[in-house]
Amino acid sequence: MGIAAIDNLKQRLIDLKEKMPEITIEVARRNEAGAVDLITQNQLSQGVDSDDAVILPKYTPFTVRKKKQKGQEHRFVTLHDKGDYYGSIKLRFGTPTTSWLFLVYATDWKAQKLETKYGAEILGLSPTSLEMFNDLIRAELITEIQKSLL
């Protein structure tokens, strides 16, 4: 490998370093649905929040009766009744200049009420879910890095 080839590779690495935040955000954006599924299916539907803590307070006796009548999970809080809240969960993506990749929020009319009652930790990726999300985007991120270096 000659000096010119090494200089060219060096410049591509410098360019990649500058573009990495943008590339990472774009790959995460393309996988938003996967992140939301991890939050709703691996956490909320299992009764845990983004800290892997049990969602508290527990359902009231009235809510437990209603959940039983509907054939829904009643032993722990899932924040799921008709699916409107789960369906409203979205990600807001950062920019290359922000210190965060994405923030999780819900647009359902009762979102603020639920977050007040159960804590802001109901939204977000738990450490386990974050690891799973990283696994989900890893191959795509590697592909994007390889394309940038070619």
N, CA, C and O of each residue as an XYZ file, in Angstrom:
600
protein
N       0.862     -1.164      0.000
C       0.000      0.000      0.000
C       0.907      1.225      0.000
O       1.772      1.376      0.863
N       0.696      2.087     -0.973
C       1.523      3.282     -1.093
C       1.043      4.405     -0.177
O      -0.005      4.304      0.462
N       1.833      5.475     -0.128
C       1.532      6.646      0.706
C       0.187      7.257      0.323
O      -0.590      7.639      1.199
N      -0.093      7.351     -0.969
C      -1.352      7.950     -1.428
C      -2.541      7.126     -0.929
O      -3.549      7.687     -0.498
N      -2.425      5.797     -0.987
C      -3.512      4.929     -0.517
C      -3.700      5.065      0.988
O      -4.828      5.074      1.481
N      -2.598      5.170      1.711
C      -2.692      5.343      3.169
C      -3.321      6.683      3.510
O      -4.159      6.762      4.408
N      -2.925      7.745      2.800
C      -3.513      9.069      3.019
C      -5.008      9.060      2.706
O      -5.807      9.685      3.404
N      -5.369      8.337      1.639
C      -6.782      8.237      1.259
C      -7.582      7.527      2.343
O      -8.668      7.975      2.712
N      -7.047      6.421      2.854
C      -7.708      5.679      3.927
C      -7.809      6.534      5.187
O      -8.842      6.542      5.857
N      -6.758      7.236      5.499
C      -6.757      8.124      6.670
C      -7.877      9.155      6.550
O      -8.590      9.410      7.521
N      -8.036      9.749      5.370
C      -9.080     10.754      5.173
C     -10.473     10.140      5.290
O     -11.381     10.753      5.853
N     -10.641      8.929      4.757
C     -11.945      8.259      4.877
C     -12.273      7.955      6.332
O     -13.432      8.049      6.738
N     -11.264      7.591      7.122
C     -11.474      7.348      8.556
C     -11.839      8.639      9.290
O     -12.707      8.632     10.163
N     -11.195      9.721      8.948
C     -11.520     11.025      9.546
C     -12.955     11.409      9.189
O     -13.715     11.862     10.044
N     -13.319     11.224      7.914
C     -14.687     11.528      7.472
C     -15.704     10.640      8.186
O     -16.770     11.107      8.586
N     -15.371      9.358      8.344
C     -16.267      8.430      9.030
C     -16.477      8.863     10.477
O     -17.603      8.854     10.975
N     -15.405      9.239     11.145
C     -15.515      9.686     12.534
C     -16.484     10.858     12.646
O     -17.282     10.920     13.581
N     -16.416     11.776     11.707
C     -17.315     12.935     11.719
C     -18.757     12.543     11.408
O     -19.696     13.138     11.936
N     -18.927     11.540     10.547
C     -20.273     11.122     10.123
C     -20.926     10.094     11.041
O     -22.124      9.844     10.913
N     -20.178      9.492     11.957
C     -20.718      8.411     12.795
C     -22.005      8.780     13.541
O     -22.948      7.989     13.534
N     -22.077      9.953     14.185
C     -23.344     10.278     14.858
C     -24.523     10.295     13.889
O     -25.594      9.777     14.204
N     -24.330     10.881     12.729
C     -25.391     10.948     11.719
C     -25.771      9.555     11.223
O     -26.955      9.248     11.079
N     -24.786      8.724     10.965
C     -25.038      7.351     10.502
C     -25.795      6.567     11.578
O     -26.756      5.859     11.276
N     -25.365      6.695     12.808
C     -26.007      5.965     13.911
C     -27.455      6.392     14.080
O     -28.334      5.550     14.263
N     -27.709      7.687     14.020
C     -29.083      8.198     14.142
C     -29.943      7.668     13.008
O     -31.079      7.253     13.242
N     -29.432      7.673     11.794
C     -30.210      7.202     10.644
C     -30.535      5.713     10.770
O     -31.660      5.303     10.486
N     -29.576      4.912     11.186
C     -29.818      3.472     11.357
C     -30.849      3.255     12.468
O     -31.758      2.439     12.311
N     -30.723      3.960     13.568
C     -31.704      3.847     14.658
C     -33.082      4.276     14.184
O     -34.078      3.637     14.525
N     -33.157      5.347     13.402
C     -34.444      5.842     12.881
C     -35.121      4.775     12.026
O     -36.335      4.584     12.107
N     -34.340      4.089     11.217
C     -34.920      3.040     10.364
C     -35.419      1.854     11.181
O     -36.197      1.041     10.683
N     -34.981      1.753     12.418
C     -35.378      0.638     13.284
C     -36.253      1.080     14.454
O     -36.317      0.400     15.478
N     -36.922      2.212     14.300
C     -37.778      2.740     15.364
C     -38.817      1.717     15.809
O     -39.049      1.553     17.006
N     -39.436      1.035     14.869
C     -40.476      0.060     15.216
C     -39.917     -1.039     16.112
O     -40.611     -1.514     17.011
N     -38.685     -1.444     15.880
C     -38.059     -2.459     16.724
C     -37.870     -1.976     18.148
O     -38.079     -2.729     19.098
N     -37.473     -0.713     18.299
C     -37.303     -0.149     19.641
C     -38.643     -0.071     20.362
O     -38.735     -0.395     21.546
N     -39.676      0.356     19.651
C     -41.012      0.461     20.255
C     -41.518     -0.923     20.649
O     -42.116     -1.081     21.714
N     -41.286     -1.922     19.809
C     -41.684     -3.295     20.152
C     -40.983     -3.772     21.419
O     -41.597     -4.424     22.263
N     -39.712     -3.452     21.550
C     -38.987     -3.853     22.759
C     -39.609     -3.209     23.999
O     -39.738     -3.852     25.041
N     -39.990     -1.950     23.883
C     -40.595     -1.247     25.025
C     -41.957     -1.852     25.361
O     -42.245     -2.124     26.526
N     -42.787     -2.060     24.353
C     -44.151     -2.532     24.620
C     -44.202     -4.022     24.924
O     -44.909     -4.437     25.843
N     -43.468     -4.832     24.173
C     -43.579     -6.285     24.321
C     -42.638     -6.886     25.366
O     -43.007     -7.833     26.060
N     -41.434     -6.344     25.481
C     -40.469     -6.914     26.427
C     -40.516     -6.248     27.793
O     -40.006     -6.798     28.770
N     -41.111     -5.095     27.869
C     -41.129     -4.374     29.138
C     -42.561     -4.169     29.637
O     -42.994     -4.845     30.570
N     -43.294     -3.244     29.023
C     -44.617     -2.874     29.546
C     -45.554     -4.073     29.658
O     -46.213     -4.245     30.684
N     -45.624     -4.896     28.628
C     -46.556     -6.035     28.685
C     -46.126     -7.066     29.731
O     -46.900     -7.953     30.092
N     -44.890     -6.944     30.214
C     -44.382     -7.831     31.263
C     -44.434     -7.159     32.637
O     -44.038     -7.751     33.642
N     -44.930     -5.908     32.669
C     -45.098     -5.211     33.937
C     -43.848     -4.541     34.483
O     -43.760     -4.272     35.681
N     -42.870     -4.265     33.604
C     -41.650     -3.599     34.064
C     -41.385     -2.326     33.262
O     -41.812     -2.188     32.115
N     -40.669     -1.405     33.899
C     -40.359     -0.130     33.267
C     -38.936     -0.122     32.705
O     -38.283     -1.164     32.638
N     -38.469      1.043     32.310
C     -37.147      1.149     31.688
C     -36.002      0.925     32.673
O     -34.853      0.777     32.258
N     -36.296      0.899     33.946
C     -35.285      0.572     34.964
C     -35.339     -0.910     35.346
O     -34.674     -1.334     36.291
N     -36.126     -1.690     34.616
C     -36.364     -3.108     34.932
C     -37.030     -3.272     36.291
O     -36.905     -4.316     36.930
N     -37.732     -2.242     36.726
C     -38.456     -2.293     37.997
C     -39.930     -2.587     37.724
O     -40.459     -2.227     36.673
N     -40.576     -3.237     38.668
C     -42.011     -3.523     38.565
C     -42.761     -2.200     38.539
O     -42.485     -1.298     39.330
N     -43.721     -2.098     37.612
C     -44.522     -0.879     37.514
C     -45.481     -0.826     38.697
O     -46.277     -1.741     38.907
N     -45.395      0.248     39.461
C     -46.231      0.462     40.645
C     -46.826      1.857     40.602
O     -46.224      2.752     40.008
N     -47.977      2.074     41.204
C     -48.727      1.170     42.072
C     -49.474      0.107     41.271
O     -49.713      0.250     40.072
N     -49.834     -0.964     41.979
C     -50.580     -2.054     41.360
C     -51.965     -1.569     40.952
O     -52.422     -0.514     41.392
N     -52.620     -2.348     40.113
C     -53.993     -2.028     39.725
C     -54.896     -2.041     40.953
O     -54.684     -2.812     41.889
N     -55.892     -1.183     40.934
C     -56.877     -1.150     42.012
C     -57.775     -2.387     41.888
O     -57.836     -2.994     40.819
N     -58.470     -2.769     42.964
C     -59.384     -3.915     42.870
C     -60.418     -3.740     41.748
O     -60.772     -4.709     41.075
N     -60.897     -2.518     41.549
C     -61.858     -2.246     40.472
C     -61.241     -2.582     39.111
O     -61.866     -3.254     38.291
N     -60.011     -2.111     38.875
C     -59.339     -2.362     37.600
C     -59.049     -3.843     37.421
O     -59.154     -4.363     36.310
N     -58.686     -4.527     38.493
C     -58.431     -5.969     38.415
C     -59.697     -6.683     37.957
O     -59.632     -7.568     37.103
N     -60.860     -6.307     38.521
C     -62.127     -6.929     38.108
C     -62.388     -6.676     36.617
O     -62.764     -7.592     35.885
N     -62.190     -5.450     36.181
C     -62.419     -5.100     34.766
C     -61.470     -5.889     33.855
O     -61.879     -6.392     32.808
N     -60.222     -5.989     34.258
C     -59.235     -6.722     33.460
C     -59.614     -8.209     33.371
O     -59.509     -8.818     32.306
N     -60.049     -8.778     34.483
C     -60.475    -10.177     34.480
C     -61.656    -10.371     33.540
O     -61.692    -11.338     32.779
N     -62.640     -9.442     33.587
C     -63.805     -9.535     32.705
C     -63.400     -9.503     31.239
O     -64.012    -10.174     30.409
N     -62.380     -8.734     30.922
C     -61.917     -8.601     29.539
C     -60.939     -9.708     29.150
O     -60.553     -9.816     27.986
N     -60.539    -10.525     30.117
C     -59.563    -11.574     29.844
C     -58.155    -11.022     29.663
O     -57.331    -11.617     28.968
N     -57.885     -9.883     30.290
C     -56.571     -9.254     30.173
C     -55.710     -9.533     31.401
O     -56.210     -9.905     32.462
N     -54.421     -9.347     31.231
C     -53.482     -9.511     32.344
C     -53.896     -8.589     33.487
O     -54.132     -7.399     33.282
N     -53.980     -9.147     34.680
C     -54.421     -8.345     35.829
C     -53.493     -8.500     37.036
O     -53.631     -7.786     38.029
N     -52.541     -9.446     36.941
C     -51.651     -9.696     38.082
C     -50.602     -8.599     38.249
O     -50.079     -8.396     39.344
N     -50.298     -7.893     37.157
C     -49.352     -6.787     37.212
C     -49.771     -5.721     36.210
O     -50.540     -5.991     35.287
N     -49.267     -4.526     36.395
C     -49.628     -3.371     35.570
C     -48.932     -3.470     34.213
O     -47.708     -3.571     34.137
N     -49.732     -3.441     33.140
C     -49.187     -3.491     31.779
C     -49.422     -2.189     31.013
O     -48.825     -1.969     29.960
N     -50.292     -1.332     31.543
C     -50.668     -0.082     30.870
C     -51.304     -0.344     29.508
O     -51.248      0.504     28.618
N     -51.907     -1.520     29.350
C     -52.542     -1.885     28.083
C     -54.001     -2.229     28.324
O     -54.324     -3.101     29.132
N     -54.867     -1.539     27.619
C     -56.281     -1.866     27.659
C     -56.755     -2.083     26.222
O     -57.019     -3.212     25.809
N     -56.858     -1.001     25.477
C     -57.288     -1.096     24.079
C     -56.130     -0.991     23.102
O     -56.299     -1.259     21.913
N     -54.953     -0.605     23.590
C     -53.785     -0.509     22.726
C     -53.451      0.898     22.267
O     -52.456      1.104     21.572
N     -54.279      1.876     22.652
C     -54.035      3.248     22.207
C     -52.708      3.798     22.734
O     -51.966      4.447     21.997
N     -52.416      3.543     23.991
C     -51.173      4.056     24.578
C     -49.967      3.411     23.905
O     -49.043      4.109     23.489
N     -49.969      2.099     23.796
C     -48.856      1.403     23.144
C     -48.674      1.927     21.713
O     -47.551      2.166     21.268
N     -49.777      2.098     21.014
C     -49.724      2.549     19.624
C     -49.232      3.970     19.454
O     -48.854      4.374     18.354
N     -49.233      4.728     20.531
C     -48.808      6.135     20.438
C     -47.348      6.338     20.823
O     -46.852      7.463     20.770
N     -46.651      5.274     21.209
C     -45.251      5.404     21.628
C     -44.373      5.629     20.399
O     -44.449      4.898     19.411
N     -43.542      6.659     20.492
C     -42.685      7.061     19.382
C     -41.303      7.436     19.905
O     -41.093      7.564     21.111
N     -40.377      7.608     18.985
C     -39.036      8.063     19.321
C     -38.791      9.423     18.686
O     -39.169      9.655     17.537
N     -38.165     10.308     19.423
C     -37.690     11.583     18.875
C     -36.173     11.444     18.795
O     -35.500     11.202     19.796
N     -35.655     11.603     17.586
C     -34.235     11.374     17.375
C     -33.432     12.647     17.572
O     -33.881     13.750     17.262
N     -32.236     12.460     18.096
C     -31.316     13.566     18.301
C     -30.701     13.988     16.983
O     -31.085     13.513     15.914
N     -29.760     14.868     17.080
C     -28.991     15.312     15.926
C     -27.532     14.983     16.222
O     -27.191     14.645     17.355
N     -26.678     15.078     15.222
C     -25.257     14.799     15.499
C     -24.653     15.681     16.594
O     -23.605     15.349     17.149
N     -25.304     16.795     16.904
C     -24.755     17.695     17.925
C     -25.342     17.462     19.313
O     -24.860     18.035     20.290
N     -26.376     16.630     19.415
C     -26.956     16.357     20.730
C     -26.212     15.206     21.388
O     -25.526     14.431     20.721
N     -26.353     15.105     22.688
C     -25.655     14.045     23.415
C     -26.518     12.798     23.563
O     -26.132     11.876     24.281
N     -27.655     12.742     22.916
C     -28.552     11.593     23.021
C     -28.951     11.114     21.627
O     -29.036     11.899     20.683
N     -29.192      9.819     21.520
C     -29.584      9.213     20.253
C     -31.076      9.408     20.000
O     -31.481      9.842     18.921
N     -31.899      9.081     21.016
C     -33.338      9.289     20.885
C     -33.977      9.381     22.258
O     -33.441      8.913     23.262
N     -35.148     10.007     22.257
C     -35.988     10.091     23.446
C     -37.286      9.372     23.129
O     -37.751      9.399     21.989
N     -37.868      8.735     24.121
C     -39.121      8.002     23.936
C     -40.257      8.838     24.513
O     -40.135      9.393     25.605
N     -41.362      8.926     23.773
C     -42.529      9.655     24.257
C     -43.794      8.993     23.732
O     -43.742      8.173     22.815
N     -44.919      9.352     24.315
C     -46.215      8.816     23.878
C     -47.142      9.992     23.591
O     -47.111     11.001     24.297
N     -47.954      9.861     22.569
C     -48.860     10.942     22.172
C     -50.307     10.702     22.591
O     -51.155     11.573     22.394
N     -50.600      9.556     23.156
C     -51.967      9.251     23.574
C     -52.437     10.283     24.607
O     -51.627     10.799     25.377
N     -53.714     10.579     24.626
C     -54.246     11.622     25.508
C     -53.976     11.330     26.986
O     -53.892     12.256     27.793
N     -53.842     10.066     27.341
C     -53.631      9.732     28.753
C     -52.158      9.558     29.123
O     -51.848      9.173     30.250
N     -51.255      9.833     28.195
C     -49.823      9.617     28.433
C     -49.327     10.377     29.661
O     -48.657      9.801     30.518
N     -49.649     11.652     29.747
C     -49.171     12.454     30.886
C     -49.728     11.923     32.202
O     -49.022     11.870     33.209
N     -50.991     11.533     32.182
C     -51.625     10.977     33.379
C     -50.923      9.687     33.818
O     -50.668      9.492     35.007
N     -50.612      8.813     32.863
C     -49.936      7.557     33.185
C     -48.514      7.804     33.692
O     -48.070      7.155     34.639
N     -47.810      8.727     33.070
C     -46.445      9.038     33.504
C     -46.438      9.681     34.889
O     -45.516      9.456     35.672
N     -47.450     10.471     35.190
C     -47.552     11.072     36.522
C     -47.812      9.990     37.568
O     -47.202      9.988     38.637
N     -48.721      9.075     37.250
C     -49.081      8.028     38.202
C     -47.981      6.969     38.367
O     -47.674      6.556     39.484
N     -47.390      6.534     37.239
C     -46.463      5.403     37.281
C     -44.993      5.799     37.140
O     -44.111      4.959     37.324
N     -44.718      7.056     36.817
C     -43.338      7.521     36.698
C     -42.879      7.615     35.256
O     -43.326      6.856     34.396
N     -41.989      8.548     35.007
C     -41.455      8.749     33.658
C     -40.688      7.522     33.168
O     -40.469      7.369     31.966
N     -40.281      6.653     34.082
C     -39.504      5.471     33.726
C     -40.318      4.429     32.954
O     -39.757      3.447     32.468
N     -41.647      4.634     32.835
C     -42.430      3.669     32.062
C     -42.037      3.715     30.589
O     -42.250      2.747     29.858
N     -41.468      4.827     30.155
C     -41.028      4.941     28.768
C     -39.508      4.945     28.705
O     -38.847      5.616     29.498
N     -38.974      4.213     27.784
C     -37.536      4.124     27.610
C     -37.134      2.669     27.477
O     -37.906      1.764     27.793
N     -35.928      2.460     27.011
C     -35.410      1.105     26.877
C     -34.672      0.717     28.143
O     -33.801      1.448     28.616
N     -35.022     -0.422     28.683
C     -34.302     -0.960     29.842
C     -32.901     -1.374     29.378
O     -32.662     -1.488     28.176
N     -31.985     -1.597     30.304
C     -30.655     -2.064     29.891
C     -30.721     -3.328     29.014
O     -29.985     -3.443     28.034
N     -31.590     -4.255     29.364
C     -31.726     -5.478     28.565
C     -32.270     -5.171     27.176
O     -31.764     -5.686     26.179
N     -33.312     -4.324     27.111
C     -33.893     -3.966     25.818
C     -32.916     -3.148     24.979
O     -32.871     -3.296     23.758
N     -32.141     -2.294     25.624
C     -31.145     -1.501     24.901
C     -30.091     -2.418     24.277
O     -29.662     -2.197     23.144
N     -29.682     -3.433     25.013
C     -28.729     -4.402     24.474
C     -29.338     -5.127     23.274
O     -28.655     -5.364     22.278
N     -30.620     -5.477     23.370
C     -31.301     -6.141     22.256
C     -31.426     -5.198     21.054
O     -31.287     -5.626     19.908
N     -31.689     -3.916     21.320
C     -31.772     -2.942     20.235
C     -30.413     -2.791     19.560
O     -30.328     -2.722     18.334
N     -29.353     -2.739     20.361
C     -28.004     -2.662     19.794
C     -27.736     -3.867     18.896
O     -27.161     -3.726     17.817
N     -28.152     -5.052     19.343
C     -27.987     -6.255     18.523
C     -28.786     -6.127     17.224
O     -28.333     -6.554     16.163
N     -29.976     -5.535     17.320
C     -30.840     -5.370     16.157
C     -30.210     -4.473     15.098
O     -30.321     -4.755     13.905
N     -29.553     -3.405     15.517
C     -29.010     -2.446     14.547
C     -27.542     -2.686     14.191
O     -27.027     -2.076     13.254
N     -26.876     -3.555     14.920
C     -25.428     -3.750     14.733
C     -25.050     -4.089     13.290
O     -24.167     -3.438     12.732
N     -25.675     -5.064     12.681
C     -25.315     -5.483     11.323
C     -25.532     -4.350     10.326
O     -24.702     -4.118      9.447
N     -26.641     -3.656     10.469
C     -26.928     -2.549      9.561
C     -25.913     -1.420      9.751
O     -25.487     -0.795      8.780
N     -25.535     -1.167     10.977
C     -24.544     -0.132     11.271
C     -23.184     -0.514     10.680
O     -22.495      0.329     10.106
N     -22.807     -1.763     10.820
C     -21.543     -2.230     10.243
C     -21.556     -2.063      8.719
O     -20.561     -1.642      8.128
N     -22.674     -2.393      8.095
C     -22.797     -2.229      6.645
C     -22.611     -0.771      6.250
O     -21.916     -0.466      5.281
N     -23.236      0.127      7.004
C     -23.108      1.561      6.707
C     -21.665      2.032      6.893
O     -21.180      2.848      6.109
N     -20.992      1.543      7.891
C     -19.589      1.900      8.126
C     -18.730      1.403      6.967
O     -17.870      2.120      6.456
N     -18.981      0.173      6.569
C     -18.203     -0.396      5.450
C     -18.417      0.418      4.177
O     -17.467      0.678      3.439
N     -19.665      0.821      3.917
C     -19.933      1.635      2.721
C     -19.187      2.956      2.773
O     -18.714      3.447      1.749
N     -19.081      3.532      3.964
C     -18.383      4.815      4.114
C     -16.888      4.679      3.879
O     -16.230      5.636      3.471
N     -16.353      3.493      4.135
C     -14.910      3.298      3.979
C     -14.510      2.876      2.563
O     -13.325      2.883      2.228
N     -15.474      2.513      1.743
C     -15.149      2.084      0.377
C     -14.941      3.252     -0.558
O     -14.662      3.054     -1.741
